[in-house]
Amino acid sequence: MFSSHRPDASAYRRLDLETSVAQADPHALVGMLYDGALAAIAQARGAHRSDDIAARGQATTRALRILEEGLKASLDRRGGEIASNLEALYDYMIRQLLGANAAGDDARYAEVAAMLGQLRGAWNAIPRPARAAAVVV
């Protein structure tokens, strides 16, 4: 009969994310994509450990979408060999995540998480003056 008019915590998190995205420069947006993919893989691995197949599938799908529709789609093909190599690496990661989900293989999730962690670390290490030119993903 009585409903709460207070928004839940997820609404605040969503608003915070939307605000962060709207205010972020292209370099920061790529960093957010790496962070989001890593978080989704961590959720998939947690769901795998608790044998929650549905949650594992949802989290894996989120990671796949970030890789395919975010990181891979934002590659600047004018980036030459770097862009080409990243595209091949993202394709490999996508295949590994699909296999990890299908087989329930935590080692594949761990491999992709390690690769994404290295990419995120390298991306974050780009010095500020070079960041404007570095948005090749």
C-alpha positions as CSV (number, residue, x, y, z in Angstrom):
1,M,0.0,0.0,0.0
2,F,2.8,2.4,0.9
3,S,5.7,2.6,-1.5
4,S,9.0,4.2,-0.9
5,H,9.8,7.3,-2.9
6,R,13.5,6.8,-2.2
7,P,15.5,5.7,-5.2
8,D,17.6,2.6,-4.6
9,A,21.4,2.5,-4.6
10,S,21.6,1.2,-8.1
11,A,19.8,4.3,-9.4
12,Y,22.5,6.5,-7.8
13,R,25.3,4.3,-9.3
14,R,23.7,4.5,-12.7
15,L,23.4,8.3,-12.4
16,D,27.1,8.5,-11.3
17,L,28.2,6.4,-14.2
18,E,26.2,8.5,-16.7
19,T,27.6,11.7,-15.3
20,S,31.2,10.3,-15.4
21,V,30.7,9.2,-19.1
22,A,29.2,12.5,-20.1
23,Q,32.2,14.4,-18.6
24,A,35.0,12.0,-19.6
25,D,37.5,12.7,-22.4
26,P,38.0,9.9,-25.0
27,H,41.0,8.5,-23.1
28,A,39.0,8.2,-19.9
29,L,36.2,6.5,-21.8
30,V,38.5,3.8,-23.0
31,G,39.7,3.3,-19.5
32,M,36.1,2.9,-18.4
33,L,35.5,0.3,-21.0
34,Y,38.5,-1.7,-19.7
35,D,37.3,-1.3,-16.2
36,G,33.8,-2.4,-17.2
37,A,35.0,-5.5,-19.0
38,L,37.2,-6.5,-16.1
39,A,34.3,-6.0,-13.6
40,A,32.0,-8.2,-15.8
41,I,34.6,-10.9,-16.0
42,A,35.1,-10.8,-12.2
43,Q,31.3,-11.2,-11.9
44,A,31.3,-14.1,-14.4
45,R,34.1,-15.8,-12.4
46,G,32.2,-15.3,-9.1
47,A,29.1,-16.8,-10.7
48,H,31.1,-19.7,-11.9
49,R,32.5,-20.4,-8.4
50,S,28.9,-20.3,-7.0
51,D,27.6,-22.4,-9.9
52,D,25.2,-19.7,-11.0
53,I,25.0,-20.5,-14.7
54,A,22.5,-17.8,-15.5
55,A,24.5,-15.0,-13.8
56,R,27.7,-16.3,-15.4
57,G,26.1,-16.1,-18.8
58,Q,24.8,-12.5,-18.2
59,A,28.2,-11.3,-16.9
60,T,30.0,-13.0,-19.8
61,T,27.6,-11.3,-22.3
62,R,28.3,-7.9,-20.7
63,A,32.0,-8.5,-21.1
64,L,31.6,-9.6,-24.7
65,R,29.5,-6.6,-25.5
66,I,32.1,-4.2,-24.0
67,L,34.8,-5.9,-26.1
68,E,32.8,-6.1,-29.3
69,E,30.6,-2.9,-29.2
70,G,33.0,-0.7,-27.1
71,L,36.6,-1.5,-27.5
72,K,36.7,-3.2,-30.9
73,A,34.1,-0.9,-32.4
74,S,36.0,2.2,-31.3
75,L,39.3,1.2,-32.9
76,D,40.6,3.8,-35.4
77,R,41.5,1.8,-38.4
78,R,44.0,4.6,-39.3
79,G,46.0,3.4,-36.3
80,G,47.8,1.0,-38.5
81,E,49.5,-2.0,-37.0
82,I,48.6,-1.2,-33.4
83,A,44.9,-1.0,-34.3
84,S,45.1,-4.2,-36.3
85,N,46.9,-6.1,-33.5
86,L,44.4,-4.8,-30.9
87,E,41.5,-6.0,-33.2
88,A,43.1,-9.4,-33.4
89,L,43.6,-9.5,-29.6
90,Y,40.0,-8.4,-28.9
91,D,38.8,-11.2,-31.3
92,Y,40.9,-13.7,-29.4
93,M,39.5,-12.5,-26.1
94,I,36.0,-12.8,-27.4
95,R,36.6,-16.4,-28.5
96,Q,38.1,-17.2,-25.1
97,L,35.2,-15.7,-23.2
98,L,32.7,-17.6,-25.4
99,G,34.6,-20.8,-24.7
100,A,35.0,-20.0,-21.0
101,N,31.2,-19.6,-20.7
102,A,30.3,-22.7,-22.7
103,A,32.8,-24.9,-20.9
104,G,32.7,-23.3,-17.5
105,D,36.4,-22.8,-17.8
106,D,37.8,-20.4,-15.2
107,A,41.3,-20.5,-16.6
108,R,40.0,-18.8,-19.8
109,Y,38.3,-16.1,-17.8
110,A,41.5,-15.6,-15.9
111,E,43.6,-15.4,-19.1
112,V,41.3,-12.7,-20.6
113,A,41.2,-10.8,-17.3
114,A,45.0,-10.8,-17.2
115,M,45.3,-9.5,-20.8
116,L,42.7,-6.8,-20.2
117,G,44.5,-5.8,-17.0
118,Q,47.8,-5.4,-18.9
119,L,46.1,-3.3,-21.6
120,R,44.4,-1.2,-19.0
121,G,47.7,-0.6,-17.1
122,A,49.4,0.4,-20.3
123,W,46.5,2.6,-21.3
124,N,46.6,4.4,-17.9
125,A,50.3,4.8,-18.1
126,I,50.1,7.0,-21.2
127,P,51.4,10.5,-20.2
128,R,48.8,13.3,-20.2
129,P,50.4,15.2,-23.1
130,A,50.3,12.2,-25.4
131,R,46.7,11.2,-24.5
132,A,45.0,13.3,-27.2
133,A,46.9,11.5,-29.9
134,A,46.6,8.1,-28.1
135,V,42.9,7.5,-28.6
136,V,43.4,4.6,-31.1
137,V,42.2,2.0,-28.6
